[in-house]
């Protein structure tokens, strides 16, 4: 059975406005978070933390020596790797296995958190156990897509970095930077940039729109992503504006986090504490895409859509 790109109650997708959706999300946040109740904010903070798992970047600090000849050290490293190819391959395989295993656990928690937090924002509640149980199947379907996207990203990034490393080693051995090497480095850099942009757009579509559509239409994640793509093709302008505004919001959230860290002596940087202290921002951000989805016909805030999604578990 083929699902229509737009539900019967959907209005023209061009009428959807990310700015108007933001206004509705602000009102929704004000209505459900105030007056302030610590226990409520703490519960939502924990769920928001799960919703954020695996979405942030990582910083790797590489220790460097204080002296010595860098070229000599590099030559020794290349010689050692060449002499121990099998050992390096085994270590790399074990490391990749551990990375993938940890990534799977984090993304599974994130997938459950996405639907628990979405349910809480939609219903105005602050619960964990009920939405954790009721959206289990949707979360598993979402996890399959999220894990697949992350795995493909890992393979692409590692491949690009490995190719870049080979180019740099070749340049170092030749002691000169030719036009071909420059072209290869620039091409690999652009390829990495393209991968980052595409992955972030797909991740945004997955969480901000596919998950609400899963709840609204009671469909698996793959079908929800197809519906999202159909909406983007029908009306790309609202989505493009939404992406730009989300970038602005991310910068604002980062500045708010820095300010909160300064005021609280970095206590605001602790997991769950961050999401609890800045809960209005996280709540608004989650409600924003839900309000925009409603303008496109996938209504979770009207009551009927949520009730139907909760009552009818999908079969896949």
Number of C-alpha atoms within 10 A of each C-alpha: 3 5 12 9 16 18 15 9 12 15 14 13 20 14 11 21 19 24 15 14 21 21 15 18 22 18 13 20 23 14 11 18 18 10 8 9 9 11 11 14 21 18 19 27 26 21 26 27 23 26 25 19 18 19 13 7 6 7 6 6 6 5 6 6 7 5 6 8 8 10 11 10 11 13 14 12 12 12 11 12 14 11 11 10 11 11 11 14 12 11 12 12 12 12 12 13 12 12 12 16 12 12 15 20 14 17 24 22 18 25 30 24 25 27 27 29 29 25 25 19 23 22 17 15 15 20 17 17 8 10 19 18 12 18 23 16 17 23 27 16 18 29 20 17 18 23 19 13 15 19 15 14 17 15 11 16 17 13 14 19 15 12 15 19 13 12 18 17 15 14 15 14 11 10 9 10 12 10 9 10 16 14 11 15 18 13 14 18 15 12 15 18 13 12 17 14 12 12 16 13 12 14 18 15 20 22 21 22 21 26 26 28 29 26 29 25 21 23 22 22 24 16 18 26 23 14 21 21 17 15 18 16 11 14 16 15 16 19 18 13 14 20 16 12 15 16 12 12 14 13 12 13 16 12 12 14 19 15 14 18 16 13 11 11 10 14 13 21 17 10 14 20 16 21 28 24 18 18 21 19 18 22 25 21 20 22 26 25 22 28 26 27 26 22 22 21 19 25 25 26 20 12 12 12 19 21 15 15 22 17 11 13 16 16 9 8
